[in-house]
Amino acid sequence: MTNESVHRLVLGDVEVIRVVEWQGPFVPVSGLVAETAGEVWKDNAGWLAPDHWEPDTDRVVIALQTWVLRSGGRTVLVDTGVGKGRERPGSPPFHHWQGDLLGGLAKAGVGPRDVDVVVNTHLHIDHVGGNTVEADGEWIPAFPNAQYLIPAADDFHFGPDGGYGNDSQADGRLIYEDSVAPIHRAGQAVRWDGSHRIDEHLTLESAPGHTPGSSVLRLASGGDRAVFVGDLLHSPVQILRPCCNSNACLDSEQAVASRLRILQRAADQRELLVPAHFAGAAGAVEVRPGGGGFTLGPWAMGSPL
């Protein structure tokens, strides 16, 4: 399951386009969300497989994708994937990964100069790689007219002043130097903390724990609501078991608190939950209260472009 796809839905006055670069079985459950018990996967196998779990190998199925928002006359990207041709010796799945974000965006009718804002929900390897492209042996911004919104806490933690994450992310120095530092040198980086309003429909909000600066992007337009949660969740199993973190969460208690807070608000306000890595045909789902916690509501099915 390695298909590229582009799908579209409309929320209020905002057009939302899902650009999937790749999806398929990735790593075993123990390698991504080890805190989840095996029983919860087996008990929910009827809907987890095949879009979110491969039972025969016990591997989590994920997507690498970017969300394009057309809002207020501007084009906003939410995360930029792994990138293309990066040196990632400490991360074998992504070493010399040949992602084609620009090709996917072209299918959606978006050229590099059309992008006004790039949101990095956090600065992990698979969320910043498409920030830049190589030109004449140097890394330069892939989107020359864009502001890049970067959480200040992550910029410090994963940057040189924070010791490039102090080994909290494999290849941390390489990732920052080829995917974030060039944005600063070009004068296109905007560091923010706490919250940041993009326009009348879109607002960034800190949700720390997965990383120090992890953030979510809220969409409110007309009667529609959505929240793009980055890596707050890697699998829909975490909606059922919100106290279970991914293996990459740096502060377990903070990550759980942020996840519970965001899920509760999504359930209360009927926000569409849009994680970075949910696979399948939809990639986004509504959340409902249930069983003393949360359960899944309808999936959001966009139309193919």
NUKEKOL-86146 format. One record per residue (C-alpha): x, y, z; residue in one letter; residue number from 1. Coordinates in steps of 0.05 Angstrom, whole numbers, plus 5000, padded with zeros to 4 digits. Each point is the difference from the previous one (the first is absolute). Example, Ala and Ser with C-alpha at 12.3 -4.5 7.8 and 13.67 -1.06 7.14 Angstrom:
+------+------+------+---+-----+
!   c1 !   c2 !   c3 ! r !   k !
+------+------+------+---+-----+
! 5246 ! 4910 ! 5156 ! a !   1 !
! 5027 ! 5069 ! 4987 ! s !   2 !
+------+------+------+---+-----+
//
This chain:
+------+------+------+---+-----+
!   c1 !   c2 !   c3 ! r !   k !
+------+------+------+---+-----+
! 5000 ! 5000 ! 5000 ! m !   1 !
! 5046 ! 5055 ! 4974 ! t !   2 !
! 4950 ! 5041 ! 4961 ! n !   3 !
! 5005 ! 5074 ! 4992 ! e !   4 !
! 4934 ! 5037 ! 5001 ! s !   5 !
! 4968 ! 5068 ! 5005 ! v !   6 !
! 4931 ! 5011 ! 5031 ! h !   7 !
! 4959 ! 5062 ! 5015 ! r !   8 !
! 4946 ! 5021 ! 5049 ! l !   9 !
! 4972 ! 5068 ! 5019 ! v !  10 !
! 4990 ! 5024 ! 5072 ! l !  11 !
! 4963 ! 5065 ! 5002 ! g !  12 !
! 5038 ! 5049 ! 4956 ! d !  13 !
! 5064 ! 4959 ! 5003 ! v !  14 !
! 5020 ! 4949 ! 4947 ! e !  15 !
! 5039 ! 4942 ! 5029 ! v !  16 !
! 5043 ! 4956 ! 4955 ! i !  17 !
! 5033 ! 4936 ! 5024 ! r !  18 !
! 5064 ! 4985 ! 4962 ! v !  19 !
! 5024 ! 4929 ! 5016 ! v !  20 !
! 5071 ! 4985 ! 4979 ! e !  21 !
! 5002 ! 4928 ! 5026 ! w !  22 !
! 4961 ! 4954 ! 5045 ! q !  23 !
! 5010 ! 4929 ! 5022 ! g !  24 !
! 5023 ! 4954 ! 5056 ! p !  25 !
! 5057 ! 5035 ! 5036 ! f !  26 !
! 5027 ! 4970 ! 5065 ! v !  27 !
! 4974 ! 4950 ! 5052 ! p !  28 !
! 4952 ! 5027 ! 5052 ! v !  29 !
! 5056 ! 4992 ! 5051 ! s !  30 !
! 5043 ! 5047 ! 4959 ! g !  31 !
! 4950 ! 5057 ! 4997 ! l !  32 !
! 4947 ! 4996 ! 5054 ! v !  33 !
! 5028 ! 4948 ! 5047 ! a !  34 !
! 4957 ! 5024 ! 5058 ! e !  35 !
! 4937 ! 4974 ! 4966 ! t !  36 !
! 4981 ! 4929 ! 5021 ! a !  37 !
! 4994 ! 4947 ! 4947 ! g !  38 !
! 4929 ! 4986 ! 5020 ! e !  39 !
! 4974 ! 5068 ! 4978 ! v !  40 !
! 5026 ! 4986 ! 4929 ! w !  41 !
! 4970 ! 4931 ! 4997 ! k !  42 !
! 4934 ! 5023 ! 5031 ! d !  43 !
! 4994 ! 5053 ! 4946 ! n !  44 !
! 5030 ! 4962 ! 4942 ! a !  45 !
! 4935 ! 5004 ! 4961 ! g !  46 !
! 5011 ! 5073 ! 4984 ! w !  47 !
! 5074 ! 5010 ! 5014 ! l !  48 !
! 5020 ! 4951 ! 4945 ! a !  49 !
! 5021 ! 5012 ! 4946 ! p !  50 !
! 5002 ! 5077 ! 5002 ! d !  51 !
! 5034 ! 5008 ! 5068 ! h !  52 !
! 5030 ! 4933 ! 5018 ! w !  53 !
! 5028 ! 4939 ! 4965 ! e !  54 !
! 4982 ! 4942 ! 5047 ! p !  55 !
! 5045 ! 4948 ! 4968 ! d !  56 !
! 5063 ! 5041 ! 5014 ! t !  57 !
! 4972 ! 5042 ! 5058 ! d !  58 !
! 5023 ! 5062 ! 4963 ! r !  59 !
! 4968 ! 5068 ! 5005 ! v !  60 !
! 4976 ! 5028 ! 4934 ! v !  61 !
! 5014 ! 5074 ! 4993 ! i !  62 !
! 4999 ! 5055 ! 4947 ! a !  63 !
! 5051 ! 5053 ! 4984 ! l !  64 !
! 4959 ! 5059 ! 4978 ! q !  65 !
! 4992 ! 5075 ! 4997 ! t !  66 !
! 4936 ! 5039 ! 5010 ! w !  67 !
! 4988 ! 5061 ! 4955 ! v !  68 !
! 4952 ! 5053 ! 5025 ! l !  69 !
! 4973 ! 5055 ! 4956 ! r !  70 !
! 4976 ! 5052 ! 5049 ! s !  71 !
! 4988 ! 5074 ! 4994 ! g !  72 !
! 5031 ! 5004 ! 4932 ! g !  73 !
! 5065 ! 4966 ! 5022 ! r !  74 !
! 5029 ! 4930 ! 4994 ! t !  75 !
! 5024 ! 4967 ! 5064 ! v !  76 !
! 5039 ! 4935 ! 5005 ! l !  77 !
! 4997 ! 4958 ! 5064 ! v !  78 !
! 5065 ! 4961 ! 5006 ! d !  79 !
! 5045 ! 4981 ! 4942 ! t !  80 !
! 5020 ! 4927 ! 5008 ! g !  81 !
! 5067 ! 4966 ! 4996 ! v !  82 !
! 5028 ! 5036 ! 4939 ! g !  83 !
! 5041 ! 4972 ! 4944 ! k !  84 !
! 5071 ! 4973 ! 4999 ! g !  85 !
! 5017 ! 5017 ! 5072 ! r !  86 !
! 5059 ! 4971 ! 5038 ! e !  87 !
! 4967 ! 4963 ! 5058 ! r !  88 !
! 5047 ! 4943 ! 5019 ! p !  89 !
! 4971 ! 4995 ! 5070 ! g !  90 !
! 4929 ! 4992 ! 4972 ! s !  91 !
! 5005 ! 4943 ! 4949 ! p !  92 !
! 4927 ! 5004 ! 4975 ! p !  93 !
! 5012 ! 5073 ! 4980 ! f !  94 !
! 5072 ! 4997 ! 4977 ! h !  95 !
! 5001 ! 5027 ! 4929 ! h !  96 !
! 4924 ! 4999 ! 5000 ! w !  97 !
! 4973 ! 5021 ! 4932 ! q !  98 !
! 4938 ! 5039 ! 5020 ! g !  99 !
! 4965 ! 5042 ! 4948 ! d ! 100 !
! 4962 ! 5053 ! 5038 ! l ! 101 !
! 5006 ! 5050 ! 4943 ! l ! 102 !
! 4971 ! 4950 ! 4952 ! g ! 103 !
! 4942 ! 4987 ! 5046 ! g ! 104 !
! 4987 ! 5074 ! 5009 ! l ! 105 !
! 5002 ! 5009 ! 4924 ! a ! 106 !
! 4943 ! 4949 ! 4994 ! k ! 107 !
! 4962 ! 5044 ! 5049 ! a ! 108 !
! 5014 ! 5061 ! 4956 ! g ! 109 !
! 5050 ! 5030 ! 5049 ! v ! 110 !
! 5068 ! 5024 ! 4976 ! g ! 111 !
! 5059 ! 5018 ! 5046 ! p ! 112 !
! 4988 ! 5075 ! 4991 ! r ! 113 !
! 4926 ! 4993 ! 5016 ! d ! 114 !
! 5013 ! 4981 ! 5073 ! v ! 115 !
! 4992 ! 5057 ! 5049 ! d ! 116 !
! 5008 ! 4965 ! 5067 ! v ! 117 !
! 5034 ! 4935 ! 5021 ! v ! 118 !
! 4981 ! 4972 ! 5069 ! v ! 119 !
! 5049 ! 4952 ! 5033 ! n ! 120 !
! 4959 ! 4971 ! 5056 ! t ! 121 !
! 5066 ! 4977 ! 5030 ! h ! 122 !
! 5071 ! 4988 ! 4976 ! l ! 123 !
! 5004 ! 4925 ! 4992 ! h ! 124 !
! 5032 ! 4967 ! 4940 ! i ! 125 !
! 4935 ! 4985 ! 4963 ! d ! 126 !
! 4969 ! 5069 ! 5009 ! h ! 127 !
! 5054 ! 5047 ! 4974 ! v ! 128 !
! 5037 ! 4964 ! 4944 ! g ! 129 !
! 4961 ! 5034 ! 4945 ! g ! 130 !
! 5015 ! 5069 ! 5028 ! n ! 131 !
! 5060 ! 5005 ! 4954 ! t ! 132 !
! 5026 ! 4976 ! 4933 ! v ! 133 !
! 5071 ! 4993 ! 4975 ! e ! 134 !
! 5026 ! 5050 ! 4949 ! a ! 135 !
! 5073 ! 5003 ! 4977 ! d ! 136 !
! 5022 ! 4958 ! 5059 ! g ! 137 !
! 4963 ! 5043 ! 5052 ! e ! 138 !
! 4934 ! 4993 ! 5037 ! w ! 139 !
! 4953 ! 5057 ! 4988 ! i ! 140 !
! 4926 ! 5012 ! 5018 ! p ! 141 !
! 4954 ! 4958 ! 4956 ! a ! 142 !
! 4947 ! 5055 ! 5004 ! f ! 143 !
! 5034 ! 5067 ! 4986 ! p ! 144 !
! 4940 ! 5044 ! 5016 ! n ! 145 !
! 4979 ! 4965 ! 5064 ! a ! 146 !
! 5005 ! 5016 ! 5073 ! q ! 147 !
! 5020 ! 4937 ! 5039 ! y ! 148 !
! 4967 ! 4997 ! 5068 ! l ! 149 !
! 5046 ! 4963 ! 5048 ! i ! 150 !
! 4985 ! 4986 ! 5074 ! p ! 151 !
! 5053 ! 5038 ! 5039 ! a ! 152 !
! 5009 ! 4946 ! 5052 ! a ! 153 !
! 5016 ! 4948 ! 4946 ! d ! 154 !
! 5045 ! 5048 ! 4963 ! d ! 155 !
! 5041 ! 5008 ! 5063 ! f ! 156 !
! 4999 ! 4926 ! 5020 ! h ! 157 !
! 5018 ! 4972 ! 4932 ! f ! 158 !
! 5046 ! 5058 ! 4980 ! g ! 159 !
! 5073 ! 5011 ! 5016 ! p ! 160 !
! 4984 ! 5037 ! 5065 ! d ! 161 !
! 4964 ! 4938 ! 5026 ! g ! 162 !
! 5053 ! 4952 ! 4976 ! g ! 163 !
! 4959 ! 4978 ! 4940 ! y ! 164 !
! 4952 ! 4965 ! 5046 ! g ! 165 !
! 5054 ! 4966 ! 5041 ! n ! 166 !
! 4989 ! 4934 ! 4962 ! d ! 167 !
! 4925 ! 5001 ! 5012 ! s ! 168 !
! 4993 ! 4993 ! 4924 ! q ! 169 !
! 5047 ! 4959 ! 4957 ! a ! 170 !
! 5037 ! 5043 ! 4949 ! d ! 171 !
! 4978 ! 5062 ! 5039 ! g ! 172 !
! 5057 ! 5044 ! 4975 ! r ! 173 !
! 4990 ! 4979 ! 4927 ! l ! 174 !
! 4925 ! 5012 ! 5004 ! i ! 175 !
! 5007 ! 5070 ! 5029 ! y ! 176 !
! 5057 ! 5021 ! 4954 ! e ! 177 !
! 4967 ! 4979 ! 4934 ! d ! 178 !
! 4927 ! 5012 ! 5016 ! s ! 179 !
! 4995 ! 5056 ! 5051 ! v ! 180 !
! 5064 ! 5042 ! 5001 ! a ! 181 !
! 4992 ! 5019 ! 4926 ! p ! 182 !
! 4932 ! 5029 ! 5016 ! i ! 183 !
! 5031 ! 5045 ! 5053 ! h ! 184 !
! 5056 ! 5021 ! 4954 ! r ! 185 !
! 4949 ! 5020 ! 4947 ! a ! 186 !
! 4963 ! 5043 ! 5051 ! g ! 187 !
! 4936 ! 4960 ! 4990 ! q ! 188 !
! 4994 ! 4969 ! 5070 ! a ! 189 !
! 4949 ! 5026 ! 5050 ! v ! 190 !
! 5010 ! 4971 ! 5070 ! r ! 191 !
! 4938 ! 5000 ! 5043 ! w ! 192 !
! 4980 ! 4978 ! 5070 ! d ! 193 !
! 4934 ! 4988 ! 5035 ! g ! 194 !
! 4953 ! 5016 ! 4943 ! s ! 195 !
! 5004 ! 5032 ! 4932 ! h ! 196 !
! 4942 ! 5024 ! 4957 ! r ! 197 !
! 5010 ! 4989 ! 4925 ! i ! 198 !
! 4934 ! 5029 ! 4977 ! d ! 199 !
! 4927 ! 5004 ! 5020 ! e ! 200 !
! 4992 ! 4925 ! 4991 ! h ! 201 !
! 5067 ! 4970 ! 5022 ! l ! 202 !
! 5036 ! 5003 ! 5068 ! t ! 203 !
! 5061 ! 4963 ! 5025 ! l ! 204 !
! 5001 ! 4977 ! 5072 ! e ! 205 !
! 5055 ! 4967 ! 5042 ! s ! 206 !
! 4988 ! 4928 ! 5020 ! a ! 207 !
! 5068 ! 4978 ! 5029 ! p ! 208 !
! 5022 ! 4931 ! 5020 ! g ! 209 !
! 5016 ! 4963 ! 4936 ! h ! 210 !
! 5053 ! 5054 ! 4992 ! t ! 211 !
! 5010 ! 5063 ! 5041 ! p ! 212 !
! 4966 ! 5042 ! 4947 ! g ! 213 !
! 4949 ! 4952 ! 4971 ! s ! 214 !
! 4939 ! 5037 ! 4975 ! s ! 215 !
! 4931 ! 4993 ! 4970 ! v ! 216 !
! 4966 ! 5042 ! 4947 ! l ! 217 !
! 4927 ! 5018 ! 5012 ! r ! 218 !
! 4952 ! 5014 ! 4943 ! l ! 219 !
! 4934 ! 5035 ! 5014 ! a ! 220 !
! 4958 ! 5024 ! 4941 ! s ! 221 !
! 4925 ! 5007 ! 4999 ! g ! 222 !
! 4973 ! 4941 ! 5039 ! g ! 223 !
! 5059 ! 4955 ! 4983 ! d ! 224 !
! 5057 ! 4984 ! 5047 ! r ! 225 !
! 5064 ! 4960 ! 4992 ! a ! 226 !
! 5066 ! 4991 ! 5037 ! v ! 227 !
! 5064 ! 4978 ! 4965 ! f ! 228 !
! 5037 ! 4965 ! 5056 ! v ! 229 !
! 5067 ! 4980 ! 4971 ! g ! 230 !
! 5029 ! 4942 ! 5040 ! d ! 231 !
! 4954 ! 5007 ! 5060 ! l ! 232 !
! 4974 ! 4933 ! 4974 ! l ! 233 !
! 5033 ! 4950 ! 4953 ! h ! 234 !
! 4944 ! 4949 ! 4999 ! s ! 235 !
! 4925 ! 5002 ! 5012 ! p ! 236 !
! 5013 ! 4950 ! 5057 ! v ! 237 !
! 5023 ! 5061 ! 5040 ! q ! 238 !
! 4930 ! 5029 ! 4996 ! i ! 239 !
! 4977 ! 4938 ! 5038 ! l ! 240 !
! 5061 ! 5000 ! 5045 ! r ! 241 !
! 5020 ! 5074 ! 5006 ! p ! 242 !
! 5048 ! 4988 ! 5057 ! c ! 243 !
! 5045 ! 4959 ! 4954 ! c ! 244 !
! 5057 ! 5039 ! 4969 ! n ! 245 !
! 5041 ! 4987 ! 4938 ! s ! 246 !
! 5071 ! 4978 ! 5011 ! n ! 247 !
! 5024 ! 5068 ! 4975 ! a ! 248 !
! 4964 ! 5042 ! 5053 ! c ! 249 !
! 5054 ! 5037 ! 5040 ! l ! 250 !
! 4957 ! 5018 ! 5061 ! d ! 251 !
! 4950 ! 4945 ! 5014 ! s ! 252 !
! 4958 ! 5037 ! 5051 ! e ! 253 !
! 4995 ! 5063 ! 4958 ! q ! 254 !
! 4984 ! 4960 ! 4938 ! a ! 255 !
! 4942 ! 4964 ! 5034 ! v ! 256 !
! 4973 ! 5066 ! 5028 ! a ! 257 !
! 5003 ! 5033 ! 4932 ! s ! 258 !
! 4967 ! 4940 ! 4966 ! r ! 259 !
! 4943 ! 4997 ! 5051 ! l ! 260 !
! 4988 ! 5075 ! 4995 ! r ! 261 !
! 4997 ! 5001 ! 4924 ! i ! 262 !
! 4957 ! 4937 ! 4996 ! l ! 263 !
! 4951 ! 5028 ! 5051 ! q ! 264 !
! 4992 ! 5064 ! 4963 ! r ! 265 !
! 4993 ! 4963 ! 4934 ! a ! 266 !
! 4945 ! 4958 ! 5030 ! a ! 267 !
! 4965 ! 5059 ! 5033 ! d ! 268 !
! 5002 ! 5045 ! 4938 ! q ! 269 !
! 4993 ! 4947 ! 4946 ! r ! 270 !
! 5068 ! 5018 ! 4972 ! e ! 271 !
! 5025 ! 4956 ! 4944 ! l ! 272 !
! 5065 ! 4968 ! 5025 ! l ! 273 !
! 5055 ! 5003 ! 4947 ! v ! 274 !
! 5064 ! 4964 ! 5022 ! p ! 275 !
! 5064 ! 5001 ! 4959 ! a ! 276 !
! 5005 ! 4925 ! 4988 ! h ! 277 !
! 4931 ! 4967 ! 4998 ! f ! 278 !
! 4997 ! 4957 ! 4938 ! a ! 279 !
! 4941 ! 4972 ! 4962 ! g ! 280 !
! 4953 ! 5036 ! 4953 ! a ! 281 !
! 4981 ! 5056 ! 5047 ! a ! 282 !
! 5058 ! 5018 ! 5047 ! g ! 283 !
! 4953 ! 5041 ! 5045 ! a ! 284 !
! 4946 ! 4980 ! 5049 ! v ! 285 !
! 4950 ! 5029 ! 5049 ! e ! 286 !
! 5006 ! 4984 ! 5074 ! v ! 287 !
! 4944 ! 4982 ! 5047 ! r ! 288 !
! 4996 ! 4992 ! 5076 ! p ! 289 !
! 4988 ! 4928 ! 5019 ! g ! 290 !
! 5017 ! 4946 ! 5051 ! g ! 291 !
! 5029 ! 5051 ! 5048 ! g ! 292 !
! 5047 ! 5024 ! 4947 ! g ! 293 !
! 4996 ! 5008 ! 4925 ! f ! 294 !
! 4977 ! 4961 ! 4940 ! t ! 295 !
! 5002 ! 5012 ! 4925 ! l ! 296 !
! 4946 ! 5035 ! 4961 ! g ! 297 !
! 4993 ! 5006 ! 4925 ! p ! 298 !
! 5061 ! 5003 ! 4955 ! w ! 299 !
! 5007 ! 5060 ! 4954 ! a ! 300 !
! 5001 ! 4977 ! 4928 ! m ! 301 !
! 5026 ! 5052 ! 4951 ! g ! 302 !
! 4989 ! 4997 ! 4926 ! s ! 303 !
! 5059 ! 4981 ! 4955 ! p ! 304 !
! 5032 ! 5054 ! 4957 ! l ! 305 !
+------+------+------+---+-----+
//
